[in-house]
C-alpha cells in the first residue's frame, strides 16, 4: 500500500486530506508539528510527504533539509504565503513541488498521483537489478529469494509476497484487511484467517533460519509490522 505522510499544524486540514487520500486507496499518517513529522519520516518508509512550511517546533524548511540528508522521497510543500522567495527556497532545498493555500483537493491529489507514478517507475527499475537489505534480511527480486543471515528461506509465493511487502514498509503497522488486500489482491472477509496463518508460517521459517530473529511484531488490537532485524 502506498504510504503518505502529511505534516501540517492545521488539524482540520490534516484530517480532511487524510480522509480524501484514504478514500483514494492510500495509507496516510498525519503529524501536527515539525519534530513529530521528522521523527515519522526518519522511522518509516513513505512514498510521498506533504509538508507545510509554517510549522511549530521545527519549520517546514528545516524538516525538508534534514529529510534530504538521507532520503529522496518526493516532497510536496504547502504554504499560505504567496511570496516567490518562499517557493524558490523550498525548491532549492529539495522540494519536488509547491502548492499555495487555499488549493483544490483534486489538484493536490492529481499532483500526488503524478509524483508517485514517476517515483514508482524509477524505484521499480532500480529494484529489478539490485537487492534490498534490512538488517539480516536480504531480498533478491531477480532470484525471487529472501535470505536471513545469508540463509535462504523456503517460501511459498504468498509468503514471499507478504515478507517482501513488509520489508518495503518497515515499521509501518498494517491490519489483516490491509495486508490481505495488498498481497492477495482480493476482498477481505472478517472470518478469514489466511493472513494470520501465513504470518505464523513466516515466523516459524525465520526462527528456523535465525533463532533469535523476531522481525514480525503483533501490535495488539491493530495488526502487524515488520521491525527489521538485528
GIUR-V456783 format. One record per backbone hydrogen bond with DSSP energy under -1.0 kcal/mol. NH is the residue of the N-H (numbers start at 1). CO is the residue of the C=O. If there is no record, write none. Layout:
# GIUR-V456783
nh=NH co=CO
nh=NH co=CO
This chain:
# GIUR-V456783
nh=4 co=27
nh=5 co=48
nh=6 co=29
nh=7 co=50
nh=8 co=31
nh=11 co=9
nh=14 co=10
nh=15 co=11
nh=16 co=12
nh=17 co=13
nh=18 co=14
nh=19 co=15
nh=20 co=16
nh=21 co=17
nh=22 co=18
nh=23 co=19
nh=25 co=22
nh=26 co=21
nh=27 co=2
nh=29 co=4
nh=31 co=6
nh=34 co=56
nh=37 co=33
nh=38 co=34
nh=39 co=35
nh=40 co=36
nh=41 co=37
nh=42 co=38
nh=43 co=39
nh=44 co=40
nh=47 co=3
nh=49 co=74
nh=50 co=5
nh=51 co=76
nh=52 co=7
nh=53 co=78
nh=55 co=53
nh=58 co=56
nh=60 co=53
nh=63 co=59
nh=64 co=60
nh=65 co=61
nh=66 co=62
nh=67 co=63
nh=68 co=64
nh=70 co=67
nh=71 co=67
nh=76 co=49
nh=77 co=97
nh=78 co=51
nh=79 co=99
nh=87 co=83
nh=88 co=84
nh=89 co=85
nh=90 co=86
nh=91 co=87
nh=92 co=88
nh=93 co=89
nh=95 co=90
nh=96 co=75
nh=97 co=75
nh=99 co=77
nh=101 co=79
nh=108 co=104
nh=109 co=105
nh=110 co=106
nh=111 co=107
nh=112 co=108
nh=113 co=109
nh=114 co=110
nh=115 co=111
nh=116 co=112
nh=117 co=113
nh=118 co=114
nh=119 co=115
nh=120 co=116
nh=121 co=117
nh=122 co=118
nh=123 co=119
nh=124 co=120
nh=125 co=121
nh=126 co=122
nh=127 co=123
nh=128 co=124
nh=129 co=126
nh=130 co=126
nh=132 co=139
nh=134 co=137
nh=137 co=134
nh=138 co=147
nh=139 co=132
nh=140 co=145
nh=143 co=140
nh=145 co=140
nh=147 co=138
nh=148 co=151
nh=149 co=136
nh=151 co=148
nh=153 co=146
nh=155 co=153
nh=160 co=156
nh=161 co=157
nh=162 co=158
nh=163 co=159
nh=164 co=160
nh=165 co=161
nh=166 co=162
nh=167 co=163
nh=168 co=164
nh=169 co=166
nh=171 co=226
nh=172 co=169
nh=174 co=224
nh=179 co=175
nh=180 co=176
nh=181 co=177
nh=182 co=178
nh=183 co=179
nh=184 co=180
nh=192 co=189
nh=197 co=193
nh=198 co=194
nh=199 co=195
nh=200 co=196
nh=201 co=197
nh=202 co=198
nh=203 co=199
nh=204 co=200
nh=205 co=201
nh=206 co=202
nh=207 co=203
nh=208 co=204
nh=209 co=205
nh=210 co=206
nh=213 co=210
nh=217 co=225
nh=219 co=223
nh=222 co=219
nh=223 co=219
nh=224 co=174
nh=225 co=217
nh=227 co=215
